[in-house]
């Protein structure tokens, strides 16, 4: 299982409520916040929703 580092790089202001809720579920609140996750299908779906707001790096 690979781990990924997800970083919030753009502000969610003006985004859809679903996208803001996804960021909250990922634990990303402020620009520059980072969180580490184990790669899964659920995570891939969440990242697809907010792909324009985050940067994903494999660890």
Predicted model as a PDB file, atoms N, CA, C, CB and O in Angstrom, pLDDT in the B-factor column:
MODEL        1                                                                  
ATOM      1  N   UNK A   1       0.829  -1.170   0.000  1.00 82.00           N  
ATOM      2  CA  UNK A   1       0.000   0.000   0.000  1.00 82.00           C  
ATOM      3  C   UNK A   1       0.886   1.250   0.000  1.00 82.00           C  
ATOM      4  CB  UNK A   1      -0.950  -0.011   1.208  1.00 82.00           C  
ATOM      5  O   UNK A   1       1.765   1.411   0.846  1.00 82.00           O  
ATOM      6  N   UNK A   2       0.635   2.102  -0.946  1.00 92.00           N  
ATOM      7  CA  UNK A   2       1.417   3.329  -1.038  1.00 92.00           C  
ATOM      8  C   UNK A   2       0.774   4.433  -0.227  1.00 92.00           C  
ATOM      9  CB  UNK A   2       1.570   3.765  -2.492  1.00 92.00           C  
ATOM     10  O   UNK A   2      -0.442   4.466  -0.041  1.00 92.00           O  
ATOM     11  N   UNK A   3       1.605   5.329   0.247  1.00 96.00           N  
ATOM     12  CA  UNK A   3       1.104   6.499   0.962  1.00 96.00           C  
ATOM     13  C   UNK A   3       1.215   7.710   0.049  1.00 96.00           C  
ATOM     14  CB  UNK A   3       1.885   6.729   2.290  1.00 96.00           C  
ATOM     15  O   UNK A   3       2.121   7.798  -0.780  1.00 96.00           O  
ATOM     16  N   UNK A   4       0.283   8.642   0.213  1.00 97.00           N  
ATOM     17  CA  UNK A   4       0.306   9.872  -0.563  1.00 97.00           C  
ATOM     18  C   UNK A   4       0.212  11.054   0.390  1.00 97.00           C  
ATOM     19  CB  UNK A   4      -0.848   9.901  -1.601  1.00 97.00           C  
ATOM     20  O   UNK A   4      -0.431  10.976   1.436  1.00 97.00           O  
ATOM     21  N   UNK A   5       0.861  12.147   0.015  1.00 97.00           N  
ATOM     22  CA  UNK A   5       0.827  13.390   0.764  1.00 97.00           C  
ATOM     23  C   UNK A   5      -0.023  14.367  -0.021  1.00 97.00           C  
ATOM     24  CB  UNK A   5       2.262  13.954   1.017  1.00 97.00           C  
ATOM     25  O   UNK A   5       0.285  14.682  -1.170  1.00 97.00           O  
ATOM     26  N   UNK A   6      -1.098  14.851   0.598  1.00 97.00           N  
ATOM     27  CA  UNK A   6      -2.030  15.751  -0.062  1.00 97.00           C  
ATOM     28  C   UNK A   6      -1.866  17.135   0.558  1.00 97.00           C  
ATOM     29  CB  UNK A   6      -3.506  15.240   0.065  1.00 97.00           C  
ATOM     30  O   UNK A   6      -1.940  17.285   1.778  1.00 97.00           O  
ATOM     31  N   UNK A   7      -1.642  18.153  -0.287  1.00 97.00           N  
ATOM     32  CA  UNK A   7      -1.442  19.525   0.160  1.00 97.00           C  
ATOM     33  C   UNK A   7      -2.480  20.429  -0.475  1.00 97.00           C  
ATOM     34  CB  UNK A   7      -0.024  20.011  -0.177  1.00 97.00           C  
ATOM     35  O   UNK A   7      -2.706  20.355  -1.683  1.00 97.00           O  
ATOM     36  N   UNK A   8      -3.112  21.278   0.313  1.00 97.00           N  
ATOM     37  CA  UNK A   8      -4.065  22.256  -0.201  1.00 97.00           C  
ATOM     38  C   UNK A   8      -3.282  23.442  -0.759  1.00 97.00           C  
ATOM     39  CB  UNK A   8      -5.065  22.715   0.914  1.00 97.00           C  
ATOM     40  O   UNK A   8      -2.536  24.092  -0.028  1.00 97.00           O  
ATOM     41  N   UNK A   9      -3.449  23.725  -2.049  1.00 97.00           N  
ATOM     42  CA  UNK A   9      -2.669  24.794  -2.687  1.00 97.00           C  
ATOM     43  C   UNK A   9      -3.520  25.968  -3.166  1.00 97.00           C  
ATOM     44  CB  UNK A   9      -1.904  24.233  -3.855  1.00 97.00           C  
ATOM     45  O   UNK A   9      -2.982  27.040  -3.444  1.00 97.00           O  
ATOM     46  N   UNK A  10      -4.840  25.786  -3.267  1.00 96.00           N  
ATOM     47  CA  UNK A  10      -5.719  26.875  -3.683  1.00 96.00           C  
ATOM     48  C   UNK A  10      -6.873  27.000  -2.689  1.00 96.00           C  
ATOM     49  CB  UNK A  10      -6.255  26.636  -5.125  1.00 96.00           C  
ATOM     50  O   UNK A  10      -7.268  26.027  -2.047  1.00 96.00           O  
ATOM     51  N   UNK A  11      -7.395  28.198  -2.578  1.00 95.00           N  
ATOM     52  CA  UNK A  11      -8.483  28.471  -1.652  1.00 95.00           C  
ATOM     53  C   UNK A  11      -9.793  27.857  -2.138  1.00 95.00           C  
ATOM     54  CB  UNK A  11      -8.647  29.974  -1.462  1.00 95.00           C  
ATOM     55  O   UNK A  11     -10.089  27.887  -3.333  1.00 95.00           O  
ATOM     56  N   UNK A  12     -10.574  27.302  -1.221  1.00 95.00           N  
ATOM     57  CA  UNK A  12     -11.873  26.747  -1.608  1.00 95.00           C  
ATOM     58  C   UNK A  12     -12.977  27.797  -1.702  1.00 95.00           C  
ATOM     59  CB  UNK A  12     -12.280  25.687  -0.625  1.00 95.00           C  
ATOM     60  O   UNK A  12     -14.134  27.444  -1.930  1.00 95.00           O  
ATOM     61  N   UNK A  13     -12.651  29.074  -1.531  1.00 95.00           N  
ATOM     62  CA  UNK A  13     -13.662  30.125  -1.660  1.00 95.00           C  
ATOM     63  C   UNK A  13     -14.265  30.097  -3.051  1.00 95.00           C  
ATOM     64  CB  UNK A  13     -13.057  31.511  -1.367  1.00 95.00           C  
ATOM     65  O   UNK A  13     -13.540  30.053  -4.045  1.00 95.00           O  
ATOM     66  N   UNK A  14     -15.577  30.123  -3.127  1.00 94.00           N  
ATOM     67  CA  UNK A  14     -16.263  30.110  -4.407  1.00 94.00           C  
ATOM     68  C   UNK A  14     -16.489  28.729  -4.975  1.00 94.00           C  
ATOM     69  CB  UNK A  14     -15.505  30.908  -5.377  1.00 94.00           C  
ATOM     70  O   UNK A  14     -17.059  28.592  -6.058  1.00 94.00           O  
ATOM     71  N   UNK A  15     -16.055  27.704  -4.271  1.00 95.00           N  
ATOM     72  CA  UNK A  15     -16.242  26.328  -4.745  1.00 95.00           C  
ATOM     73  C   UNK A  15     -17.617  25.814  -4.330  1.00 95.00           C  
ATOM     74  CB  UNK A  15     -15.129  25.399  -4.193  1.00 95.00           C  
ATOM     75  O   UNK A  15     -18.312  26.424  -3.517  1.00 95.00           O  
ATOM     76  N   UNK A  16     -17.982  24.691  -4.902  1.00 96.00           N  
ATOM     77  CA  UNK A  16     -19.244  24.042  -4.553  1.00 96.00           C  
ATOM     78  C   UNK A  16     -19.198  23.502  -3.124  1.00 96.00           C  
ATOM     79  CB  UNK A  16     -19.556  22.907  -5.541  1.00 96.00           C  
ATOM     80  O   UNK A  16     -18.127  23.209  -2.594  1.00 96.00           O  
ATOM     81  N   UNK A  17     -20.361  23.377  -2.517  1.00 96.00           N  
ATOM     82  CA  UNK A  17     -20.447  22.867  -1.144  1.00 96.00           C  
ATOM     83  C   UNK A  17     -19.880  21.452  -1.045  1.00 96.00           C  
ATOM     84  CB  UNK A  17     -21.906  22.883  -0.657  1.00 96.00           C  
ATOM     85  O   UNK A  17     -19.263  21.100  -0.040  1.00 96.00           O  
ATOM     86  N   UNK A  18     -20.086  20.642  -2.084  1.00 96.00           N  
ATOM     87  CA  UNK A  18     -19.566  19.268  -2.090  1.00 96.00           C  
ATOM     88  C   UNK A  18     -18.037  19.266  -2.031  1.00 96.00           C  
ATOM     89  CB  UNK A  18     -20.050  18.511  -3.349  1.00 96.00           C  
ATOM     90  O   UNK A  18     -17.437  18.428  -1.359  1.00 96.00           O  
ATOM     91  N   UNK A  19     -17.414  20.212  -2.739  1.00 97.00           N  
ATOM     92  CA  UNK A  19     -15.949  20.291  -2.738  1.00 97.00           C  
ATOM     93  C   UNK A  19     -15.431  20.756  -1.386  1.00 97.00           C  
ATOM     94  CB  UNK A  19     -15.459  21.238  -3.840  1.00 97.00           C  
ATOM     95  O   UNK A  19     -14.415  20.251  -0.907  1.00 97.00           O  
ATOM     96  N   UNK A  20     -16.118  21.714  -0.764  1.00 96.00           N  
ATOM     97  CA  UNK A  20     -15.716  22.179   0.561  1.00 96.00           C  
ATOM     98  C   UNK A  20     -15.862  21.060   1.589  1.00 96.00           C  
ATOM     99  CB  UNK A  20     -16.550  23.401   0.980  1.00 96.00           C  
ATOM    100  O   UNK A  20     -15.010  20.907   2.464  1.00 96.00           O  
ATOM    101  N   UNK A  21     -16.928  20.284   1.487  1.00 97.00           N  
ATOM    102  CA  UNK A  21     -17.134  19.171   2.410  1.00 97.00           C  
ATOM    103  C   UNK A  21     -16.061  18.101   2.234  1.00 97.00           C  
ATOM    104  CB  UNK A  21     -18.521  18.560   2.205  1.00 97.00           C  
ATOM    105  O   UNK A  21     -15.621  17.494   3.211  1.00 97.00           O  
ATOM    106  N   UNK A  22     -15.642  17.871   1.002  1.00 97.00           N  
ATOM    107  CA  UNK A  22     -14.594  16.889   0.736  1.00 97.00           C  
ATOM    108  C   UNK A  22     -13.278  17.336   1.358  1.00 97.00           C  
ATOM    109  CB  UNK A  22     -14.423  16.674  -0.778  1.00 97.00           C  
ATOM    110  O   UNK A  22     -12.563  16.522   1.944  1.00 97.00           O  
ATOM    111  N   UNK A  23     -12.948  18.622   1.237  1.00 97.00           N  
ATOM    112  CA  UNK A  23     -11.723  19.143   1.852  1.00 97.00           C  
ATOM    113  C   UNK A  23     -11.779  19.007   3.370  1.00 97.00           C  
ATOM    114  CB  UNK A  23     -11.507  20.617   1.460  1.00 97.00           C  
ATOM    115  O   UNK A  23     -10.779  18.679   4.008  1.00 97.00           O  
ATOM    116  N   UNK A  24     -12.949  19.261   3.940  1.00 96.00           N  
ATOM    117  CA  UNK A  24     -13.102  19.122   5.389  1.00 96.00           C  
ATOM    118  C   UNK A  24     -12.898  17.665   5.800  1.00 96.00           C  
ATOM    119  CB  UNK A  24     -14.495  19.622   5.843  1.00 96.00           C  
ATOM    120  O   UNK A  24     -12.264  17.390   6.819  1.00 96.00           O  
ATOM    121  N   UNK A  25     -13.430  16.742   5.019  1.00 96.00           N  
ATOM    122  CA  UNK A  25     -13.274  15.313   5.313  1.00 96.00           C  
ATOM    123  C   UNK A  25     -11.811  14.884   5.205  1.00 96.00           C  
ATOM    124  CB  UNK A  25     -14.141  14.472   4.358  1.00 96.00           C  
ATOM    125  O   UNK A  25     -11.367  13.986   5.920  1.00 96.00           O  
ATOM    126  N   UNK A  26     -11.072  15.525   4.315  1.00 96.00           N  
ATOM    127  CA  UNK A  26      -9.650  15.217   4.162  1.00 96.00           C  
ATOM    128  C   UNK A  26      -8.803  15.900   5.233  1.00 96.00           C  
ATOM    129  CB  UNK A  26      -9.169  15.636   2.778  1.00 96.00           C  
ATOM    130  O   UNK A  26      -7.616  15.602   5.359  1.00 96.00           O  
ATOM    131  N   UNK A  27      -9.393  16.810   6.002  1.00 96.00           N  
ATOM    132  CA  UNK A  27      -8.667  17.503   7.055  1.00 96.00           C  
ATOM    133  C   UNK A  27      -7.834  18.652   6.549  1.00 96.00           C  
ATOM    134  CB  UNK A  27      -7.795  16.550   7.778  1.00 96.00           C  
ATOM    135  O   UNK A  27      -6.848  19.025   7.184  1.00 96.00           O  
ATOM    136  N   UNK A  28      -8.210  19.231   5.404  1.00 96.00           N  
ATOM    137  CA  UNK A  28      -7.471  20.349   4.820  1.00 96.00           C  
ATOM    138  C   UNK A  28      -8.296  21.614   4.987  1.00 96.00           C  
ATOM    139  CB  UNK A  28      -7.144  20.092   3.313  1.00 96.00           C  
ATOM    140  O   UNK A  28      -9.336  21.767   4.347  1.00 96.00           O  
ATOM    141  N   UNK A  29      -7.838  22.529   5.849  1.00 94.00           N  
ATOM    142  CA  UNK A  29      -8.618  23.714   6.162  1.00 94.00           C  
ATOM    143  C   UNK A  29      -7.992  24.996   5.629  1.00 94.00           C  
ATOM    144  CB  UNK A  29      -8.799  23.823   7.642  1.00 94.00           C  
ATOM    145  O   UNK A  29      -8.704  25.877   5.146  1.00 94.00           O  
ATOM    146  N   UNK A  30      -6.680  25.109   5.711  1.00 95.00           N  
ATOM    147  CA  UNK A  30      -5.991  26.318   5.271  1.00 95.00           C  
ATOM    148  C   UNK A  30      -5.005  25.979   4.159  1.00 95.00           C  
ATOM    149  CB  UNK A  30      -5.262  26.995   6.453  1.00 95.00           C  
ATOM    150  O   UNK A  30      -4.530  24.848   4.059  1.00 95.00           O  
ATOM    151  N   UNK A  31      -4.706  26.968   3.329  1.00 96.00           N  
ATOM    152  CA  UNK A  31      -3.720  26.760   2.269  1.00 96.00           C  
ATOM    153  C   UNK A  31      -2.393  26.371   2.911  1.00 96.00           C  
ATOM    154  CB  UNK A  31      -3.558  28.041   1.383  1.00 96.00           C  
ATOM    155  O   UNK A  31      -1.946  26.999   3.871  1.00 96.00           O  
ATOM    156  N   UNK A  32      -1.780  25.341   2.377  1.00 96.00           N  
ATOM    157  CA  UNK A  32      -0.509  24.853   2.904  1.00 96.00           C  
ATOM    158  C   UNK A  32      -0.664  23.673   3.846  1.00 96.00           C  
ATOM    159  CB  UNK A  32       0.202  25.959   3.613  1.00 96.00           C  
ATOM    160  O   UNK A  32       0.325  23.015   4.173  1.00 96.00           O  
ATOM    161  N   UNK A  33      -1.878  23.389   4.289  1.00 95.00           N  
ATOM    162  CA  UNK A  33      -2.105  22.222   5.140  1.00 95.00           C  
ATOM    163  C   UNK A  33      -1.770  20.948   4.371  1.00 95.00           C  
ATOM    164  CB  UNK A  33      -3.571  22.183   5.644  1.00 95.00           C  
ATOM    165  O   UNK A  33      -2.059  20.829   3.181  1.00 95.00           O  
ATOM    166  N   UNK A  34      -1.155  19.999   5.076  1.00 97.00           N  
ATOM    167  CA  UNK A  34      -0.777  18.720   4.468  1.00 97.00           C  
ATOM    168  C   UNK A  34      -1.333  17.590   5.307  1.00 97.00           C  
ATOM    169  CB  UNK A  34       0.763  18.591   4.331  1.00 97.00           C  
ATOM    170  O   UNK A  34      -1.440  17.699   6.529  1.00 97.00           O  
ATOM    171  N   UNK A  35      -1.681  16.515   4.647  1.00 96.00           N  
ATOM    172  CA  UNK A  35      -2.139  15.309   5.317  1.00 96.00           C  
ATOM    173  C   UNK A  35      -1.634  14.103   4.554  1.00 96.00           C  
ATOM    174  CB  UNK A  35      -3.679  15.283   5.433  1.00 96.00           C  
ATOM    175  O   UNK A  35      -1.532  14.123   3.327  1.00 96.00           O  
ATOM    176  N   UNK A  36      -1.321  13.052   5.294  1.00 97.00           N  
ATOM    177  CA  UNK A  36      -0.806  11.821   4.705  1.00 97.00           C  
ATOM    178  C   UNK A  36      -1.897  10.754   4.747  1.00 97.00           C  
ATOM    179  CB  UNK A  36       0.472  11.337   5.451  1.00 97.00           C  
ATOM    180  O   UNK A  36      -2.554  10.571   5.772  1.00 97.00           O  
ATOM    181  N   UNK A  37      -2.086  10.056   3.635  1.00 97.00           N  
ATOM    182  CA  UNK A  37      -3.123   9.043   3.533  1.00 97.00           C  
ATOM    183  C   UNK A  37      -2.561   7.786   2.883  1.00 97.00           C  
ATOM    184  CB  UNK A  37      -4.325   9.573   2.735  1.00 97.00           C  
ATOM    185  O   UNK A  37      -1.564   7.832   2.162  1.00 97.00           O  
ATOM    186  N   UNK A  38      -3.221   6.662   3.151  1.00 97.00           N  
ATOM    187  CA  UNK A  38      -2.940   5.420   2.440  1.00 97.00           C  
ATOM    188  C   UNK A  38      -3.806   5.434   1.185  1.00 97.00           C  
ATOM    189  CB  UNK A  38      -3.226   4.143   3.338  1.00 97.00           C  
ATOM    190  O   UNK A  38      -5.003   5.712   1.254  1.00 97.00           O  
ATOM    191  N   UNK A  39      -3.197   5.132   0.034  1.00 95.00           N  
ATOM    192  CA  UNK A  39      -3.902   5.191  -1.230  1.00 95.00           C  
ATOM    193  C   UNK A  39      -5.007   4.130  -1.282  1.00 95.00           C  
ATOM    194  CB  UNK A  39      -2.922   5.005  -2.394  1.00 95.00           C  
ATOM    195  O   UNK A  39      -4.775   2.954  -1.002  1.00 95.00           O  
ATOM    196  N   UNK A  40      -6.218   4.578  -1.648  1.00 95.00           N  
ATOM    197  CA  UNK A  40      -7.358   3.670  -1.777  1.00 95.00           C  
ATOM    198  C   UNK A  40      -8.302   4.221  -2.839  1.00 95.00           C  
ATOM    199  CB  UNK A  40      -8.100   3.491  -0.411  1.00 95.00           C  
ATOM    200  O   UNK A  40      -8.146   5.353  -3.299  1.00 95.00           O  
ATOM    201  N   UNK A  41      -9.279   3.408  -3.220  1.00 95.00           N  
ATOM    202  CA  UNK A  41     -10.250   3.853  -4.216  1.00 95.00           C  
ATOM    203  C   UNK A  41     -11.091   5.012  -3.693  1.00 95.00           C  
ATOM    204  CB  UNK A  41     -11.155   2.694  -4.627  1.00 95.00           C  
ATOM    205  O   UNK A  41     -11.418   5.931  -4.444  1.00 95.00           O  
ATOM    206  N   UNK A  42     -11.439   4.973  -2.423  1.00 95.00           N  
ATOM    207  CA  UNK A  42     -12.217   6.053  -1.822  1.00 95.00           C  
ATOM    208  C   UNK A  42     -11.441   7.357  -1.874  1.00 95.00           C  
ATOM    209  CB  UNK A  42     -12.588   5.713  -0.372  1.00 95.00           C  
ATOM    210  O   UNK A  42     -11.996   8.399  -2.225  1.00 95.00           O  
ATOM    211  N   UNK A  43     -10.167   7.307  -1.530  1.00 96.00           N  
ATOM    212  CA  UNK A  43      -9.326   8.503  -1.560  1.00 96.00           C  
ATOM    213  C   UNK A  43      -9.195   9.036  -2.978  1.00 96.00           C  
ATOM    214  CB  UNK A  43      -7.940   8.201  -0.980  1.00 96.00           C  
ATOM    215  O   UNK A  43      -9.229  10.249  -3.187  1.00 96.00           O  
ATOM    216  N   UNK A  44      -9.046   8.152  -3.949  1.00 96.00           N  
ATOM    217  CA  UNK A  44      -8.941   8.585  -5.346  1.00 96.00           C  
ATOM    218  C   UNK A  44     -10.185   9.342  -5.784  1.00 96.00           C  
ATOM    219  CB  UNK A  44      -8.714   7.381  -6.263  1.00 96.00           C  
ATOM    220  O   UNK A  44     -10.089  10.327  -6.515  1.00 96.00           O  
ATOM    221  N   UNK A  45     -11.359   8.884  -5.339  1.00 96.00           N  
ATOM    222  CA  UNK A  45     -12.606   9.562  -5.661  1.00 96.00           C  
ATOM    223  C   UNK A  45     -12.679  10.935  -5.031  1.00 96.00           C  
ATOM    224  CB  UNK A  45     -13.783   8.733  -5.215  1.00 96.00           C  
ATOM    225  O   UNK A  45     -13.127  11.891  -5.664  1.00 96.00           O  
ATOM    226  N   UNK A  46     -12.236  11.041  -3.777  1.00 97.00           N  
ATOM    227  CA  UNK A  46     -12.230  12.340  -3.104  1.00 97.00           C  
ATOM    228  C   UNK A  46     -11.266  13.301  -3.789  1.00 97.00           C  
ATOM    229  CB  UNK A  46     -11.853  12.178  -1.626  1.00 97.00           C  
ATOM    230  O   UNK A  46     -11.586  14.475  -3.974  1.00 97.00           O  
ATOM    231  N   UNK A  47     -10.098  12.813  -4.164  1.00 97.00           N  
ATOM    232  CA  UNK A  47      -9.108  13.675  -4.800  1.00 97.00           C  
ATOM    233  C   UNK A  47      -9.569  14.113  -6.186  1.00 97.00           C  
ATOM    234  CB  UNK A  47      -7.763  12.958  -4.895  1.00 97.00           C  
ATOM    235  O   UNK A  47      -9.217  15.204  -6.634  1.00 97.00           O  
ATOM    236  N   UNK A  48     -10.347  13.283  -6.867  1.00 97.00           N  
ATOM    237  CA  UNK A  48     -10.872  13.657  -8.179  1.00 97.00           C  
ATOM    238  C   UNK A  48     -11.806  14.860  -8.062  1.00 97.00           C  
ATOM    239  CB  UNK A  48     -11.610  12.469  -8.823  1.00 97.00           C  
ATOM    240  O   UNK A  48     -11.825  15.724  -8.939  1.00 97.00           O  
ATOM    241  N   UNK A  49     -12.576  14.913  -6.983  1.00 96.00           N  
ATOM    242  CA  UNK A  49     -13.521  16.011  -6.774  1.00 96.00           C  
ATOM    243  C   UNK A  49     -12.791  17.329  -6.551  1.00 96.00           C  
ATOM    244  CB  UNK A  49     -14.433  15.710  -5.583  1.00 96.00           C  
ATOM    245  O   UNK A  49     -13.272  18.373  -6.990  1.00 96.00           O  
ATOM    246  N   UNK A  50     -11.642  17.308  -5.881  1.00 96.00           N  
ATOM    247  CA  UNK A  50     -10.929  18.545  -5.539  1.00 96.00           C  
ATOM    248  C   UNK A  50      -9.566  18.636  -6.223  1.00 96.00           C  
ATOM    249  CB  UNK A  50     -10.750  18.642  -4.031  1.00 96.00           C  
ATOM    250  O   UNK A  50      -8.659  19.291  -5.711  1.00 96.00           O  
ATOM    251  N   UNK A  51      -9.419  17.985  -7.371  1.00 96.00           N  
ATOM    252  CA  UNK A  51      -8.108  17.910  -8.024  1.00 96.00           C  
ATOM    253  C   UNK A  51      -7.544  19.277  -8.403  1.00 96.00           C  
ATOM    254  CB  UNK A  51      -8.205  17.055  -9.259  1.00 96.00           C  
ATOM    255  O   UNK A  51      -6.328  19.427  -8.519  1.00 96.00           O  
ATOM    256  N   UNK A  52      -8.408  20.278  -8.597  1.00 96.00           N  
ATOM    257  CA  UNK A  52      -7.944  21.610  -8.970  1.00 96.00           C  
ATOM    258  C   UNK A  52      -7.504  22.437  -7.765  1.00 96.00           C  
ATOM    259  CB  UNK A  52      -9.034  22.342  -9.715  1.00 96.00           C  
ATOM    260  O   UNK A  52      -6.997  23.546  -7.931  1.00 96.00           O  
ATOM    261  N   UNK A  53      -7.692  21.914  -6.559  1.00 97.00           N  
ATOM    262  CA  UNK A  53      -7.350  22.640  -5.331  1.00 97.00           C  
ATOM    263  C   UNK A  53      -6.165  22.035  -4.575  1.00 97.00           C  
ATOM    264  CB  UNK A  53      -8.548  22.682  -4.421  1.00 97.00           C  
ATOM    265  O   UNK A  53      -5.605  22.686  -3.693  1.00 97.00           O  
ATOM    266  N   UNK A  54      -5.781  20.817  -4.903  1.00 97.00           N  
ATOM    267  CA  UNK A  54      -4.757  20.122  -4.121  1.00 97.00           C  
ATOM    268  C   UNK A  54      -3.597  19.656  -4.990  1.00 97.00           C  
ATOM    269  CB  UNK A  54      -5.366  18.932  -3.400  1.00 97.00           C  
ATOM    270  O   UNK A  54      -3.700  19.563  -6.213  1.00 97.00           O  
ATOM    271  N   UNK A  55      -2.484  19.366  -4.311  1.00 97.00           N  
ATOM    272  CA  UNK A  55      -1.322  18.760  -4.947  1.00 97.00           C  
ATOM    273  C   UNK A  55      -1.093  17.419  -4.258  1.00 97.00           C  
ATOM    274  CB  UNK A  55      -0.047  19.691  -4.854  1.00 97.00           C  
ATOM    275  O   UNK A  55      -1.095  17.340  -3.030  1.00 97.00           O  
ATOM    276  N   UNK A  56      -0.895  16.366  -5.050  1.00 97.00           N  
ATOM    277  CA  UNK A  56      -0.736  15.018  -4.503  1.00 97.00           C  
ATOM    278  C   UNK A  56       0.660  14.515  -4.841  1.00 97.00           C  
ATOM    279  CB  UNK A  56      -1.827  14.048  -5.058  1.00 97.00           C  
ATOM    280  O   UNK A  56       1.086  14.559  -5.995  1.00 97.00           O  
ATOM    281  N   UNK A  57       1.370  14.032  -3.813  1.00 96.00           N  
ATOM    282  CA  UNK A  57       2.715  13.474  -4.004  1.00 96.00           C  
ATOM    283  C   UNK A  57       2.751  12.078  -3.403  1.00 96.00           C  
ATOM    284  CB  UNK A  57       3.810  14.387  -3.354  1.00 96.00           C  
ATOM    285  O   UNK A  57       2.213  11.848  -2.320  1.00 96.00           O  
ATOM    286  N   UNK A  58       3.381  11.149  -4.102  1.00 95.00           N  
ATOM    287  CA  UNK A  58       3.561   9.798  -3.568  1.00 95.00           C  
ATOM    288  C   UNK A  58       4.776   9.807  -2.653  1.00 95.00           C  
ATOM    289  CB  UNK A  58       3.729   8.744  -4.716  1.00 95.00           C  
ATOM    290  O   UNK A  58       5.797  10.428  -2.950  1.00 95.00           O  
ATOM    291  N   UNK A  59       4.642   9.099  -1.528  1.00 91.00           N  
ATOM    292  CA  UNK A  59       5.760   9.034  -0.565  1.00 91.00           C  
ATOM    293  C   UNK A  59       6.449   7.694  -0.697  1.00 91.00           C  
ATOM    294  CB  UNK A  59       5.265   9.248   0.899  1.00 91.00           C  
ATOM    295  O   UNK A  59       7.415   7.425   0.016  1.00 91.00           O  
TER     296      UNK A  59                                                      
ENDMDL                                                                          
END                                                                             
